[in-house]
């Protein structure tokens, strides 16, 4: 396919006219498709339906330690559930706390606690003149929403195929005491699918922050979310790396079963050093007597162990993989060679990140919306919803059917072509 750079103005005009006719055909379809968020499909949710049969009124709801899960107590979670999730994210069970269903809420709570009570004896952030946060971009919009909500100043950190720009991270963290944290999705990142390299993880572990209360918010949401059996990214375990580097307290590590069992009824967890765990549980003891132990027991008896989780994730992958491959095939068929867009080919996670070569992402998203295909708003993967290049579009293939994904991907490709030509022609 010839690059649009090689087209004459007349050729571009003719191409645009043909594309506009094709676009009108899409408008007449009265589509109503949603690719805004990485929601598991109904087919994926059905994979966990047998979990509903694990517990009933005839079942003993006593956990391994002899504790009745129906009653109060067990602040940090039942032992067998801690063991299950600790194995999943490769940490000792002594370093993990089990929460409710949302890891996002755990992150929110950690920042809220830091605002009001500080971190390990440091000054509460709300008493400081300025609090700043590092945000690898493109990144997770809900992360940025939390720090924005608390009035924390966010600083963009560029990403490449190895992860965040660590030269920039080190320079800022080691020179500015007002920088208190960094958001990280280290494996199959949202939205570009990047997994941090060994060197990047080791450099994180060796950070020497000027602020003693600086923490790495390590959201390992996709630790077991591979798309392929024979092609899987590997991520070094950061908590242990921090311990080896003499920085045991540097990281909060988050995970959940949200996209493993039921997103609305899963289990979230936080892993951290002994000192961090002690402080966090002290605050937890004020806010709750314990989270839902019946749900913890349900998950343990359904999955049994890490092998059970891995088997479940293979079933998820069998549903997700064709959807990701469909998007990539259609983008390649329609855009490759035109030099107007590039996209990621992740080996796991829930998103494909697409970048237009010209500053037209917002117009592409609006054009798709006019045809009834909802995409994540342009700029969402950046703090304050401001993409400096107006180029990034996040595609979420998980929820729609294969047929719907084909239609949406073709429309995205068509819209990129139209808006690219209009930009080149200054229309």
C-alpha positions in Angstrom: 0.0 0.0 0.0 1.4 3.4 -1.0 2.1 5.9 1.7 -0.2 9.0 1.7 3.0 11.0 1.6 3.5 9.8 -1.9 0.0 10.9 -3.1 -0.5 14.0 -5.1 -3.1 16.5 -3.8 -5.5 15.3 -6.6 -5.0 11.7 -5.6 -5.8 12.6 -2.0 -8.9 14.4 -3.0 -10.2 11.4 -5.0 -9.3 9.1 -2.1 -11.1 11.3 0.4 -14.3 11.3 -1.8 -14.3 7.5 -1.9 -13.7 7.2 1.8 -16.5 9.7 2.6 -18.9 7.6 0.6 -17.8 4.5 2.6 -18.3 6.4 5.8 -21.9 7.3 4.9 -22.6 3.6 4.6 -21.5 3.1 8.2 -23.7 6.0 9.3 -26.7 4.2 7.8 -26.0 1.0 9.9 -27.2 2.6 13.2 -24.5 0.9 15.1 -24.4 0.8 18.9 -21.0 -0.6 19.9 -18.9 0.1 23.0 -15.1 -0.3 23.1 -14.5 2.2 25.9 -13.3 0.0 28.7 -11.6 -3.4 29.3 -14.7 -5.2 30.5 -14.8 -9.0 30.3 -17.4 -10.3 28.0 -20.4 -12.4 29.1 -18.6 -15.4 27.8 -15.7 -14.7 30.1 -17.9 -14.1 33.1 -19.6 -17.5 32.5 -16.2 -19.2 33.1 -16.6 -18.5 36.8 -20.2 -19.5 37.2 -19.4 -22.7 38.9 -18.0 -20.6 41.7 -21.6 -19.9 42.7 -22.0 -23.6 43.4 -18.9 -24.0 45.6 -20.7 -22.7 48.7 -24.3 -23.3 49.8 -26.2 -23.7 53.0 -25.0 -27.3 53.5 -21.3 -26.4 53.2 -18.9 -26.0 56.1 -17.7 -22.3 56.0 -14.8 -22.9 58.3 -11.4 -21.9 56.9 -8.2 -23.9 57.4 -7.4 -22.3 60.7 -10.8 -23.3 62.2 -12.2 -19.8 61.9 -15.9 -19.4 60.9 -15.8 -17.2 57.8 -19.4 -16.0 58.5 -18.3 -14.1 61.6 -16.2 -11.1 62.5 -12.4 -11.0 62.5 -9.3 -12.0 60.5 -8.3 -8.4 59.5 -5.7 -9.3 56.8 -7.6 -12.1 55.2 -7.8 -15.9 55.7 -4.5 -17.7 55.4 -5.4 -19.9 52.4 -6.6 -16.8 50.4 -3.4 -14.9 51.3 -1.5 -17.9 50.1 -3.4 -18.1 46.8 -2.9 -14.5 45.8 0.6 -14.4 47.2 1.5 -17.3 44.9 -0.1 -15.4 42.0 2.0 -12.3 42.4 5.1 -14.1 43.7 5.4 -12.8 47.2 5.5 -14.4 50.7 2.0 -14.7 52.1 3.3 -12.8 55.2 3.6 -9.7 53.0 0.1 -9.6 51.7 -3.2 -8.1 52.9 -6.6 -9.3 51.4 -9.2 -6.6 50.8 -12.6 -6.4 49.1 -13.2 -6.6 45.4 -11.4 -3.5 44.1 -7.6 -2.9 43.9 -8.3 0.6 42.6 -10.0 1.3 46.0 -6.9 0.0 47.8 -4.7 2.5 45.8 -7.2 5.3 46.6 -7.1 4.3 50.3 -3.3 4.3 50.3 -3.1 7.8 49.0 -5.9 9.0 51.2 -4.1 7.6 54.3 -0.9 9.3 53.1 -2.7 12.6 52.8 -4.1 12.5 56.3 -1.6 10.5 58.3 1.6 10.4 56.3 3.8 7.4 55.5 5.7 5.6 58.3 5.9 8.8 60.4 6.4 11.3 57.7 4.4 14.6 57.5 0.9 14.1 56.2 0.8 15.2 52.6 -2.1 17.6 53.1 0.2 19.7 55.4 2.7 20.1 52.6 2.8 23.0 50.1 3.1 20.7 47.1 2.7 17.1 46.3 3.8 15.7 42.9 3.4 12.3 41.2 5.1 10.7 38.2 2.8 9.3 35.5 4.2 7.0 32.8 2.3 7.8 29.6 0.2 6.6 28.0 -1.2 5.1 31.2 -4.3 4.1 33.1 -6.9 6.9 33.3 -8.3 5.7 36.6 -4.9 6.0 38.2 -4.6 9.6 37.1 -8.2 10.3 38.3 -7.1 9.4 41.8 -4.1 11.7 42.0 -6.1 14.5 40.3 -8.9 14.1 42.8 -6.5 14.7 45.7 -5.0 17.8 44.0 -1.6 16.1 43.4 0.4 17.6 40.5 1.1 15.0 37.8 4.2 14.8 35.7 4.3 12.9 32.4 7.0 10.3 32.1 7.6 8.9 28.6 7.3 5.2 27.9 9.2 3.0 25.4 9.3 -0.8 24.8 11.2 -1.3 28.0 9.0 0.7 30.3 9.2 4.3 31.7 12.2 6.6 30.9 14.3 5.7 34.0 16.8 8.5 33.4 13.9 10.9 33.8 12.5 9.0 36.8 15.8 8.8 38.7 16.6 12.5 38.0 13.2 13.7 39.3 12.8 11.3 42.2 16.3 11.8 43.6 16.2 15.6 43.3 12.6 16.7 44.3 11.3 15.9 47.8 7.8 16.9 46.7 7.5 13.8 44.4 5.8 11.2 46.5 5.0 8.4 44.1 4.8 6.9 40.6 2.0 4.9 38.9 3.1 1.7 37.3 1.3 -1.0 35.4 4.5 -3.1 34.9 3.2 -6.1 33.0 1.1 -5.8 29.8 0.6 -2.1 30.6 -2.6 -0.3 30.2 -2.9 0.7 27.4 0.2 -0.2 25.3 0.8 -3.8 26.6 4.4 -3.1 27.5 6.1 -5.3 30.1 9.0 -3.6 32.0 12.4 -4.9 31.2 14.7 -6.5 33.8 16.9 -3.4 33.9 14.0 -1.1 34.4 12.7 -3.1 37.4 16.2 -3.2 38.9 16.5 0.5 38.5 13.2 1.0 40.2 14.5 -1.1 43.1 17.7 0.9 43.4 16.0 4.3 43.4 17.2 6.7 46.1 14.3 9.1 46.5 14.8 12.4 48.2 11.4 12.0 49.8 11.5 9.2 52.5 7.8 8.7 51.9 8.1 8.1 48.2 6.3 4.9 47.1 6.1 3.0 43.8 2.5 2.1 43.2 3.1 -1.2 41.4 -0.3 -2.2 39.9 0.4 -5.7 38.7 -3.2 -6.1 37.4 -2.3 -8.4 34.5 0.3 -10.7 36.1 -1.3 -13.9 34.7 -3.2 -12.4 31.8 -1.4 -13.9 28.9 -2.9 -14.3 25.4 -0.6 -17.1 24.3 0.8 -20.3 25.8 4.0 -20.2 23.9 4.7 -16.4 24.0 4.6 -14.8 27.4 6.3 -11.8 28.9 8.3 -12.2 32.1 8.5 -9.6 34.9 11.0 -9.5 37.7 9.4 -9.5 41.2 9.9 -6.0 42.5 9.3 -6.5 46.3 12.2 -8.9 46.5 14.4 -6.7 44.3 13.7 -3.8 46.6 14.7 -5.9 49.6 17.9 -6.9 48.0 18.7 -3.3 47.1 18.2 -2.1 50.7 14.9 -0.5 49.9 12.3 -2.9 51.4 9.7 -0.2 52.1 9.8 1.4 48.6 6.9 -0.4 46.9 3.2 -1.0 47.3 2.2 -3.9 45.1 -1.4 -4.3 44.1 -3.4 -7.1 42.4 -6.9 -8.5 42.2 -9.0 -11.3 40.6 -11.2 -8.7 38.9 -10.5 -10.1 35.4 -10.0 -13.7 36.6 -13.3 -14.4 38.4 -16.0 -11.7 38.6 -14.9 -8.1 38.2 -17.6 -6.8 40.6 -17.1 -9.6 43.2 -13.5 -10.5 43.1 -10.7 -10.1 45.7 -8.1 -7.4 45.8 -4.8 -7.5 47.6 -1.8 -5.4 48.6 1.7 -6.7 49.1 4.4 -4.7 50.8 7.2 -4.8 53.4 6.7 -5.8 57.0 6.8 -2.1 58.1 4.4 -1.0 55.5 2.0 -3.9 56.3 2.1 -3.1 60.0 1.2 0.5 59.4 -1.6 -0.2 56.9 -3.2 -2.8 59.1 -3.2 -0.4 62.0 -5.3 2.0 59.9 -7.4 -0.9 58.6 -8.3 -1.9 62.1 -10.0 1.5 62.6 -12.0 1.3 59.3 -13.1 -2.4 59.3 -13.2 -5.5 61.3 -12.4 -7.5 58.2 -13.3 -8.0 54.6 -15.6 -10.6 53.1 -14.1 -13.9 54.2 -16.9 -15.9 52.7 -15.9 -14.6 49.3 -12.3 -15.3 50.0 -13.2 -18.9 50.9 -15.3 -19.2 47.7 -12.3 -18.2 45.6 -10.0 -20.6 47.3 -12.3 -23.5 47.0 -13.0 -22.7 43.4 -9.4 -22.2 42.2 -7.7 -24.3 44.9 -4.2 -23.1 43.9 -2.1 -21.2 41.4 -2.5 -24.0 38.9 -6.3 -23.5 39.0 -5.8 -19.8 38.3 -3.5 -20.5 35.4 -6.0 -22.9 33.9 -8.8 -20.3 34.2 -6.6 -17.8 32.5 -6.0 -20.1 29.6 -9.8 -20.2 29.1 -9.9 -16.4 29.2 -7.1 -16.3 26.6 -9.0 -18.6 24.3 -11.8 -16.1 24.3 -9.7 -12.9 24.1 -7.0 -14.0 21.7 -9.2 -14.1 18.5 -10.5 -10.6 19.4 -7.0 -9.1 19.7 -5.9 -10.8 16.5 -9.0 -9.6 14.7 -8.2 -6.0 15.5 -4.6 -6.3 14.5 -5.5 -8.0 11.2 -8.0 -5.3 10.2 -5.6 -2.5 11.2 -2.9 -4.1 9.2 -5.1 -4.7 6.1 -6.4 -1.1 6.1 -3.5 1.0 7.4 -0.2 -0.7 6.9 2.1 1.2 4.6 0.1 4.4 4.6 2.3 5.9 7.4 -0.6 7.4 9.2 -0.8 5.1 12.3 1.0 2.6 14.4 -0.3 0.2 17.0 0.9 -2.3 19.6 0.7 -6.1 19.4 0.5 -7.1 23.1 1.1 -10.6 24.3 -1.3 -10.1 27.2 -3.5 -7.6 29.1 -6.7 -6.0 27.9 -5.8 -3.2 25.4 -4.3 -2.2 22.1 -2.7 1.2 22.0 -3.0 3.0 18.6 -1.2 6.2 17.7 -2.0 8.3 14.7 0.9 10.0 13.0 -0.9 13.3 12.9 -2.7 15.2 15.7 -6.1 13.9 14.9 -7.0 11.3 17.6 -9.9 13.4 19.0 -11.4 13.8 15.6 -11.1 10.1 14.9 -12.9 9.2 18.2 -15.6 11.8 17.5 -16.1 10.4 14.0 -16.5 6.9 15.3 -18.9 8.1 17.9 -21.0 9.7 15.2 -21.5 6.3 13.7 -22.4 4.7 17.0 -19.0 3.2 18.0 -17.9 4.5 21.4 -14.1 4.6 22.1 -12.3 5.8 25.1 -12.1 9.6 24.8 -8.9 10.8 23.2 -6.4 12.0 25.8 -7.7 9.7 28.5 -4.4 7.8 28.8 -2.7 11.1 29.9 -3.0 13.1 33.1 -5.7 15.8 32.9 -6.9 14.1 29.7 -4.3 16.1 27.8 -2.4 14.1 25.1 0.3 16.6 24.0 0.3 15.0 20.5 -3.4 14.3 20.2 -2.5 11.0 18.8 -3.2 8.2 21.2 -6.4 6.0 21.0 -7.0 3.1 23.4 -8.8 0.1 21.9 -10.6 -2.4 24.2 -11.5 -5.6 22.3 -12.6 -7.7 25.2 -16.4 -7.0 25.5 -17.7 -6.8 21.9 -18.3 -9.9 19.8 -15.9 -10.8 17.0 -18.3 -9.4 14.4 -18.7 -6.2 16.3 -14.9 -5.9 16.7 -14.5 -6.3 12.9 -17.0 -3.5 12.2 -15.5 -1.2 14.8 -11.9 -1.8 13.7 -12.8 -1.1 10.1 -14.5 2.1 11.1 -11.5 3.2 13.2 -9.3 2.6 10.2 -11.6 4.4 7.9 -11.8 7.4 10.3 -8.0 7.6 10.6 -7.7 7.6 6.8 -10.3 10.4 6.4 -9.0 12.6 9.1 -5.4 12.1 8.0 -6.2 13.2 4.5 -8.2 16.1 5.7 -5.3 17.2 7.9 -2.8 16.9 5.0 -5.1 18.8 2.7 -5.8 21.4 5.5 -9.5 20.7 5.3 
